[in-house]
Structure formats: structure tokens, C-alpha cells
Amino acid sequence: MKQDTSSESAASKLVYPPGFRASRGLNWGFLGLLYTSFYMCRYNLPIANSSISAEFGFSRADMGMIITTSLLAYAFGQIINGLLTDRIGGKRAMLIGATGTIGMNILFGAASYWGVLHPELGNADHPAGQWMVSFNLFHTEIFFRLLMLFVAIRGVDGYMQAYGAPGMIKINTAWFSQRERGRFAGIFGFMINLGRFGIFNLGPALLAGFVFLGMWKVPPLHWRWLFWIPSGICAIVAVGMALTVRQTPEEAGFHNTHAAEAPPTAAEANKGFREVLLAIISHPTIWVVALAYACTGAVRQAVDQWFPRYMQDLYHMDMKSHQFQWLGFLIPFVASAGSLASGYISDTVFKGRRAPVAATLYFFETAIILVAAQFHTANAAIVFLVLISLTANSTHSILGTAAAMDIGGRKMAGFTSGIIDSFQYFGGSLAGYVLGNLLDKSLGNYFYFMAPFGVIGGILMLLIRGKVAPKPKSLPVTAPVTS
């Protein structure tokens, strides 16, 4: 018995060849920075939400339609692109996604020039604007076409961004062993939140004006620059990623580095779509995790997509105020801390099991949301939005990243992560048009919209707590996945 324990302990120790960790760190650094720039190109819309509405007369439901279309396109894109990523490789997938989101963000900003061609939109003082308010058919048609243009551009952008997560997870599944993936998920969450932190600080500065390096005064810019400047950042990082990243340890010259999970054999690598699909859909744990992840998405997107507009509309908060700056800093900061802590705890205390940690977070989240709905001050809203972000982003990282890597392995990590992550955005799409409609009726509906999702997510995690779900037969990993 002692010999078995000793052998198990020795096998669990990860010994890597010289230079491996440094190469992995460089690899992961550029991948993470590229995904960070994806988030800057994604969370620019919440900062511009109010400005776009004011310029064109869009309601919250209209803005919600743009949000929902983007999130649904992202969700379907995750499934399609996850499968494609397993075929074309994670690096190529991420570069395709970067090219797409750069182009769509440039177009979204350029679409603002429609307002120059049609100044009557949203302006009741303009004679044509008065006709539009009176439901003049011509100007209503212009209004609708502009809205649909924004919807279409953001929808394509959502699809292109859906190459990012499967691509990065595909690459990092090859570089991180199963017992390291919770911590990787935490770092993954940190890089995501770095992008949110960047745009939540850069965005208000661009709208209000700032002094660059204490020497050059930049005047207040139009909201279109919230889409153009992040595009430039993404382009620069994409070039660096293309030049440095290696998709597998073997490409970088490191072999036999994962005793627990070998690279897929030639026969496994040539498996067709039908075999891969059957292996995935026959894995019950995937569907439980995916449904719980939809609950995470609904809460996470309700915070991320609407908190700037909520604080502006209800508490008349200036985005350059100290309160908003603290909120823009604390939401991604605590989200990163939660991602790192939850990943580390699930790796160490729970030995790679994700469900117990996630269940605790979901129920804690529900309690916070219900308490938040009882308070009606700006400072209280800041505290509760930060706490909700902590819980939502913690489940986001350990379920969508670590669990997907555990289940899919090196062969099917892209497709598995695509399926699981798509459900986050199917759930999150409810925080677009549906939540926008509710907010048009009353801003008091904001927190109550989120509460049911925490309860459902917690119950789903309890259903798989302590159970063992075997790997699909096509996977080379011999160790079972513990949920």
C-alpha cells in the first residue's frame, strides 16, 4: 500500500525539461495579450452604450438588440469555430479571429458617420426629427436601417471573436497538464479582466479627454474612437503572437512532457466529424456544465454589458468621476482575484474537481444579488456589482476553461470548449434585448433579472458533485475526469 501511494505521489509530480517553463510562459503571454485585446474590442460597446443612444435616439431595448445579436453570433460561432479550431489549429484560429474583430470594429466606428448624413436622427428639435417622432415613415425607415447596420456589424464581430477562446484553449491544453489547468484558468481569467480593465479606463478617458504622458492634451473624442483604438492595439499584439507562439510543446522541441496525457495518435488525429461529435455529445458532464455555464453568462453579461449605463441612468454617474473609475477598476480586479483563487482551490483543495467550488459560488452569488436589490444608493450598487462580478467570473474561468480542457483533452479541447462556452453566450444573450426591455420599464428590474440564474447554476453543480464522468473513448487520457 505504501508503495502504491509513493508511486502515485511521484507520478503526480510534474518534472519539465530545462527551458520548458520559460517557453510556455512566452507562449502563454502573447496568447493572453491577444485575447486581452479581443476583450478591449468587445467591451467597448458598454462604454459607448449611452453615447450611441443619445446620438441616434436608441432605446435600451434597441441597444439590447445589438448586444443580443452579438452574443448569439458568438455562441453559434463557438460551436462552429471550436470544431474548425481542432482542424486548423489554435494559432490560425486566433489570427482569423483577430483579423475579423479588427475589421468589424473599424466598420462599427465608421457607421457613426451615418449621423453626419442624417442629423435628424434622435434630434426632436430638428424639423425632420419632429417628423420622425410623429412616426414619419421615411425617417422611421432610416432609423431602422441604421439600427440594423449596427446589429449586423456587431453580429459579424461576435462570430469572429468566437475564434479566440477555442484557439487559445486548444493551444494551452497541449502545454498544461490536468493538475495545472485550474491555475491556468485563473490566469486566463486574469487576462480577460486585464482587457476589461483596459477598456473601462481607456474608454472614459477617450470620451472626456486626457493628457498623454503629461505633455500632450487629447481633447474629448467621439465614441467611434472606442472602436478604432482597441482595433489598433489588437493588430499590434496579433503580429507579435504570429511571430512567437508555438501550438504544442513538440513544435517548440519539447517531447514527452505530459505523462498524464500524450499527444493524439495519428489514428485519433484523423478521426472524422461524426466520431468527434459522438464522443462529445455522449459525455453527460459536458451538458450539465454547459447549462450551468449559461447561468454564469446571464449574470456576467448583465453586469458587463449594462453596469455603465445602469450607473449613468439611475445615479447620473459621470464616467470620469472617482466613483466610476473605482468601479471600472474593481470589477475586473476582483474578477481576476476570484478566477485565480477558484482555479487554485479547485486544483489543490478539491484535487481538480470543479463542481463543489462552482456550486458554492453560485449560491453565494444569489444571496448577494437578492441583498443588492434591497439597496438604492450609488455606493451600495458599486459594492454589490463588484461582488457579483467576483462570483460570476470565478465560475466563468473554472467551468469554461478548466472543465473544458479536462473533458476534451488535447484532441478535442477546441470543440469541447466551443460547446461549453457557447452556452454561456446563449444564456448571456438574455442580458441583451430581454434585459434592455426590462430596464426600459424600470431600472429596478436590474438585479432581480440575475437572481434565478445563480440558483439554477448551483443546483446543476450539486447534481454532478462527487461523481466521476469517464472520458470519451477517443481520448488518450487514462485518468477519469472528476466533476
Summary of the structure (lengths in Angstrom):
residues: 483
radius of gyration: 22.9
end to end distance: 26.4
largest distance: 87.9
contacts: 1828
relative contact order: 0.16
helix: 77%
strand: 2%
